[in-house]
């Protein structure tokens, strides 16, 4: 054997022998493992009863699908409604009692096309957003952010679309059970978890959040950019680029089948936003992307949505 030869075993062919001197195998290659992609911390101050947070789901979720590699997401509960009382809750929007919420919610739903019925606030009003928020904190602590995020999504679907009173223990138990968790145990534990919620309230205050939704991007130098309310995708991307001080590129949108597997329920507006479609194109797109045996097509308040079977 010629000891002067650079010997190498090819990983693809399994053949071992002299390296091709014209290839990179013959060179000393320097590799830097100490430069991970720069990321920023994203704090999303929100609440299970926040109608405008439900309205931004299509845009925010698109941002996460396309630019999620650049951010570490932290959802922060903000405490929208502790309880109803005799005084005004939100006089700027004419909200003094639960029934006043219904027309406001319906207006948000019609404008955003993320359906909101609102009649629950007349027939069986949600008395507080704190119980649902405390359950979120218990799931987050015991089972991680992914399941907590799925719980928050199911809770919003329940109150806005399906008129469920999410201040009732039995409603929260059913939502948690559907995640494959022990609903009764988690809801029971959540009653003593106000300290976890208070920590979120303090964090929301330190972030300067004065309303919902508020999204704050913070870089490694502790510099931040705050985005308040419903904004287009370009606003989030611009904020990210300013904080990173560099241009960012999107990843490819995931297949609809993968999104449905993860989300379980997807509304037409979300599909339109993620894939750049017109409303009239959605049904044909669904049929071209999904196996008919794996989804059901339904409608809520005139808006199409699909569910995983």
N, C-alpha and C positions, 0 to 999 in steps of 0.2 A: 504493500500500500504506500502511496506517495504521501508522506507526512506534510508536504507543502500544500496539499489540496485542502480547501475549505469544505468540509463534509457537512451535509445537512440532510435531514429527512423531511420530505415534502408532506405537509399535513393533509393535502387533498388526495394525492396519489398513493401515499404510503411508501414510496420508493426513496431509498437512501443512497446518496452518492455525492460526487463533487458539486458544489454550488455553482450556479451560472455566474461567472465573474462579471457579467454585464448587468446582473440584477441587483436589487437592493440588499440581497442576502450577503453580498460580498463587502458591504459597507458598515462602518460603525455608525449606528443611528442613535441619536440622542432623543429621548422621549421625556417630556415634562409631565409628571403625574400630579403636580402640585397646583395646577390651575383649573379647578372646576369652573363650569360656566357660572358667571355671576348671577345671583338671584336676589330678589327683594322680598321682604315680608309684606304680605297683603293682609290687612285687617278689614274685615267686612262686618260693620256694626249693623245688626239686623234684629228682627223679632218675628215670631211665628204669625202674628196678626198684622204684619206690615203689608198693606195692599200694594204699595209701590215697589216693595221688594219682590213680590210675586210678579209684578209687571215687568221687572228688568230681567227675569229669568232667561229669556231668549238671548239677550245680548251678553249678560254676565257669563252664562254657560258657554256661549261661543268663544268669549275671551279666554275662558279656562281651557277649552278644548284646543284652541290654536296657540295660545301663549302660556299655558300652564307650566311649561318647563322653566319659565323665568321667575316663578313666584312660589313662595311658601304661604299657603292660605291659612288664616286664622279667623274663624267666624266668632263674633263677639255678640252676646245677647245684650240688648240695650234697654229692655224693660218698657215696652210701649204703654201697657195698661196694667197698673197694679189692681185697681178696683174702680167701680163706678161710684160716684158720690153726687151730692146735690148740685155742686157747682159745675161750670163748663169744663169739659175735657179738652176740647180743641175748638175754641170759639172762632178762630180764623176760618175754619171749614164748617162752621155752624153745627158742631157736634156737642150736644149737651146730654144726650141720653143714648142708649144703645140703638134705638130705631133710627136715629139720625145718621148712623154709620152706613146703613143699607144703600141709600142713593149715592153716597160718596164712593163706596166700593164698586157699585155698578158702573159709575162713570169711569173709574180707573180701568175696569175690565173692558168696557167698550172702546176706550181710547187705545189700550195696549193690545187688545185682542187675546189676552190671557184671561179666560172666562172667570167672572166672579158673579155669583148669584146674589148674595147679600141677605137673603130672606132669613137666614139663621139669626141675624141680629134683631129681627122682629119676633120670630116664633120661639126661639130658645137662645137668648143672647149669651155670647161669650162674656163671662164676668171678669176675667183677668187673663193676660197672656203669661203671667208668671208660672203657673203650673206646667204648661207646655215647655217653657224655657228651662225650668228646673229639670224636667225629664231629659231634655237635650244635654244638659251638663252631666247628668249621671251616665248617659250612654257614651258621651265623649270621653269621660274619665275611665269607664270600665271597658269600653269596646272600641274606642278610637274615633278619629275624625270621619272616616268614610261612612260608617254606620250612623253616626250622629247627623251627617249631612243628608243621608237618605231619609232618616227620621224627620228632619226638618222639612224636606220636600213633601213627604207623605202627609205631614201635619197641615201644610199649606193647601194641598189638594183637598184635604178633608174639610177645612173651614171655608175656603173660597169657592170651590166647585161643587162639593157634595153636601154643604150645609150641615156640618157636624160641629157640635159645641165642644171645642178643644179645651175648655176649662173643666170638663167633666172627666173624672177618673176613668170611667168605663170606656170613653172614646179613646183616651190616651193608651189604655191597656190594649185595646184592639189594634191600634196603630203599631205599638211596640211588638205585640205578638206576631203581626204580619211580617216583621223583620226577622223572625226566627229567634227572638229573645224572650225572656220571661217578663211579660208585661206587668203582671201584678206586683212582682218583686221590685222591678225598677220604678214603677210609679209610687209604690210605698216608700222606697228609699228617697225618692225625689222630694218628698214632703219635708225632709230635714236637710235639704241641700241649698237653702237660701244663701249660705256663706259662699258657695261656688258662684251663684248668680251675682252676689254683691261684688265679687272679684271682677266679673265681667263689666259690671256697671262702672267700677272705678277705672278700668282700662278704657272703656268707651269715653269717659270724661277726660282722661289724660290724652286721648287721641283728638280731642276737640270736637267730638261728634255731638251735634245739636239736633239731629233729625235722622230719619231712616229713608232710604238706605244711605249710609256713608261708607265709602271705601278709602282707606288710607294706605298708600304705598310707602315703605320705608327702606332705604338702602343701608349698606354696611357703615356708612358715615353718619347714620341716624338722621339723614335728611328725608323729609317726607313730602308727598303730594296728596292732597285730599280731593276726592270726587264725591259730590253730594247730589242725590236725586237720580232721576232717569236720564242717562246720557247715551249717545251712540258709541259703537265699538271704537271709533277713532279716538274718542276721548281717553279711553282706558289705555290704548296703545301709546298715545302721546304721553300720558302720565308715566307709563312704564319706561319709555325711551328717555324721558327727562331725568328720571331717577337713576337709571342705569348709565346715562350719558353716552348712549350708543344706540344705533339702529337695531331693531329686532325683526326677526322674520317669523312668520307663522309656520306651524307644522301643518300637514295635510289634515283636513277634516276626517274624523273617523267614519267608518261605514255605519249606515243607519242601523244595521242589525246589532252592532256593538253598542251604540247609544241606547237602543231599546233594551238590550240585555242589562245595561247598567241602571237606566232610569225607570224602567217598567211602564211608565206612562209618559207619552210625548204629545204635546199639542201642536197643531198646525203651524202656529206662529213660530214655534221653536225650530221646526223643520225648515221653514222658509228662511229664517235668519241664518241658521248654520250652513245651509247649502246654497244660499243665494237664489231662492226660487220665488216665483209669484204664487199667490194663493191658488190660482187655477191649475198650477202645475203639480201640486202636492200629491194628489191621489195617484196620478200616473207614476210619480217618483216612488211612492211607497210600494206600488205593485211591482215596479222594476227592481226594487232593492230587497224586498222581504219575501220570505216564503209564507204563503197564505195560511199555512197550518200553524204558524208561530205567533200570529197577532190577531187581535180583534179591532175592528174600526168602529168608533162610536162618535157621539156628538154631544156637546154641552153648550147651551146658549148660542146655538148656531155655529159653533166652532168645532171642527173635526179634531179628534184625537185618537191615538192608537194605544193599545195596552198589550203587554206581553201575556200570552196565554200560559 
